């Protein structure tokens, strides 16, 4: 896909990178990325993907902008309080890079629509805030054979990983899925809620920026994938840690005896596609 003169000027810092160049920038322009959640994580992801020139960005979120979002959800501003977050994200992208097309999905991601929506895109970035949605997104990405870059945050920490269990490693074993990393959701009373315990806004920005970088790496085929590696950042200690994890032969999605073959397991309790913080 050819670049226009204005795109060549806009992306020249990419074009001089030998690892990107014209071919890589054209690959970004041709890419289609779905962002699940237009909140704390989705904000830096949508802005950096748009700035980088990802041609089509889908955003799914049924929530509206509220004043208490603005401490961390940098894709929105005070004038947009009450506006749908997908519309606000679209407006932010339009102001940042008119060459990028935003597809808005002002709805919740459910077992009924997840496969149809996800199949429209090449790669998915999950910034949702609840385990039900995370399992749904992960399962749907596997069934649709789509790479998923997942991130989540705590008050002063966060983590990022890449999931592509539809591909295999050098030993011909599937790469791990979300269910290999988290076999089951923790008890509800042990899960933090940012509305109750808070979150430092810039922490969400760091993790969302890392997530956006991993999406760009996957599109461009650069560097080492985070598949099978959980990158954990502790903001208070200013320290990164890497935790390796592998395919679980007993997991119900991609294990040796899979029991999940469609999304019907999610039909009774779908999560909402909303912000992670």
DAKAZI-V641398 format. One record per residue. N is the residue number from 0. SS is DSSP state (@ for helix, = for strand, . for the rest). Layout:
n->N ss->SS
n->N ss->SS
This chain:
n->0 ss->.
n->1 ss->.
n->2 ss->.
n->3 ss->.
n->4 ss->@
n->5 ss->@
n->6 ss->@
n->7 ss->@
n->8 ss->@
n->9 ss->@
n->10 ss->.
n->11 ss->@
n->12 ss->@
n->13 ss->@
n->14 ss->@
n->15 ss->.
n->16 ss->.
n->17 ss->.
n->18 ss->.
n->19 ss->.
n->20 ss->@
n->21 ss->@
n->22 ss->@
n->23 ss->@
n->24 ss->@
n->25 ss->@
n->26 ss->@
n->27 ss->@
n->28 ss->@
n->29 ss->@
n->30 ss->.
n->31 ss->=
n->32 ss->=
n->33 ss->=
n->34 ss->=
n->35 ss->=
n->36 ss->.
n->37 ss->.
n->38 ss->.
n->39 ss->@
n->40 ss->@
n->41 ss->@
n->42 ss->@
n->43 ss->@
n->44 ss->@
n->45 ss->@
n->46 ss->@
n->47 ss->@
n->48 ss->@
n->49 ss->@
n->50 ss->@
n->51 ss->@
n->52 ss->.
n->53 ss->.
n->54 ss->.
n->55 ss->=
n->56 ss->=
n->57 ss->=
n->58 ss->=
n->59 ss->=
n->60 ss->.
n->61 ss->.
n->62 ss->.
n->63 ss->=
n->64 ss->.
n->65 ss->.
n->66 ss->@
n->67 ss->@
n->68 ss->@
n->69 ss->.
n->70 ss->.
n->71 ss->.
n->72 ss->.
n->73 ss->.
n->74 ss->.
n->75 ss->.
n->76 ss->.
n->77 ss->@
n->78 ss->@
n->79 ss->@
n->80 ss->.
n->81 ss->.
n->82 ss->.
n->83 ss->=
n->84 ss->@
n->85 ss->@
n->86 ss->@
n->87 ss->@
n->88 ss->@
n->89 ss->@
n->90 ss->@
n->91 ss->@
n->92 ss->@
n->93 ss->@
n->94 ss->@
n->95 ss->@
n->96 ss->.
n->97 ss->.
n->98 ss->.
n->99 ss->.
n->100 ss->=
n->101 ss->=
n->102 ss->=
n->103 ss->=
n->104 ss->=
n->105 ss->.
n->106 ss->.
n->107 ss->.
n->108 ss->.
n->109 ss->.
n->110 ss->.
n->111 ss->.
n->112 ss->.
n->113 ss->@
n->114 ss->@
n->115 ss->@
n->116 ss->@
n->117 ss->@
n->118 ss->.
n->119 ss->.
n->120 ss->.
n->121 ss->.
n->122 ss->=
n->123 ss->=
n->124 ss->=
n->125 ss->=
n->126 ss->.
n->127 ss->.
n->128 ss->.
n->129 ss->.
n->130 ss->@
n->131 ss->@
n->132 ss->@
n->133 ss->@
n->134 ss->@
n->135 ss->@
n->136 ss->@
n->137 ss->@
n->138 ss->@
n->139 ss->@
n->140 ss->@
n->141 ss->@
n->142 ss->@
n->143 ss->.
n->144 ss->.
n->145 ss->.
n->146 ss->=
n->147 ss->=
n->148 ss->=
n->149 ss->=
n->150 ss->=
n->151 ss->=
n->152 ss->=
n->153 ss->.
n->154 ss->.
n->155 ss->.
n->156 ss->=
n->157 ss->=
n->158 ss->=
n->159 ss->=
n->160 ss->=
n->161 ss->=
n->162 ss->=
n->163 ss->.
n->164 ss->.
n->165 ss->.
n->166 ss->.
n->167 ss->=
n->168 ss->.
n->169 ss->.
n->170 ss->.
n->171 ss->.
n->172 ss->.
n->173 ss->=
n->174 ss->.
n->175 ss->.
n->176 ss->.
n->177 ss->@
n->178 ss->@
n->179 ss->@
n->180 ss->@
n->181 ss->.
n->182 ss->.
n->183 ss->.
n->184 ss->.
n->185 ss->.
n->186 ss->.
n->187 ss->@
n->188 ss->@
n->189 ss->@
n->190 ss->.
n->191 ss->.
n->192 ss->.
n->193 ss->@
n->194 ss->@
n->195 ss->@
n->196 ss->@
n->197 ss->.
n->198 ss->.
n->199 ss->.
n->200 ss->@
n->201 ss->@
n->202 ss->@
n->203 ss->@
n->204 ss->@
n->205 ss->@
n->206 ss->@
n->207 ss->@
n->208 ss->@
n->209 ss->@
n->210 ss->@
n->211 ss->@
n->212 ss->@
n->213 ss->@
n->214 ss->@
n->215 ss->@
n->216 ss->@
n->217 ss->@
n->218 ss->@
n->219 ss->@
n->220 ss->.
n->221 ss->.
n->222 ss->.
n->223 ss->.
n->224 ss->.
n->225 ss->.
n->226 ss->=
n->227 ss->.
n->228 ss->=
n->229 ss->=
n->230 ss->=
n->231 ss->=
n->232 ss->=
n->233 ss->=
n->234 ss->.
n->235 ss->.
n->236 ss->.
n->237 ss->.
n->238 ss->=
n->239 ss->=
n->240 ss->=
n->241 ss->=
n->242 ss->=
n->243 ss->=
n->244 ss->.
n->245 ss->.
n->246 ss->.
n->247 ss->.
n->248 ss->.
n->249 ss->.
n->250 ss->.
n->251 ss->.
n->252 ss->.
n->253 ss->.
n->254 ss->.
n->255 ss->.
n->256 ss->.
n->257 ss->.
n->258 ss->.
n->259 ss->.
n->260 ss->.
n->261 ss->.
n->262 ss->.
n->263 ss->@
n->264 ss->@
n->265 ss->@
n->266 ss->.
n->267 ss->.
n->268 ss->.
n->269 ss->.
n->270 ss->.
n->271 ss->.
n->272 ss->.
n->273 ss->.
n->274 ss->.
n->275 ss->.
n->276 ss->.
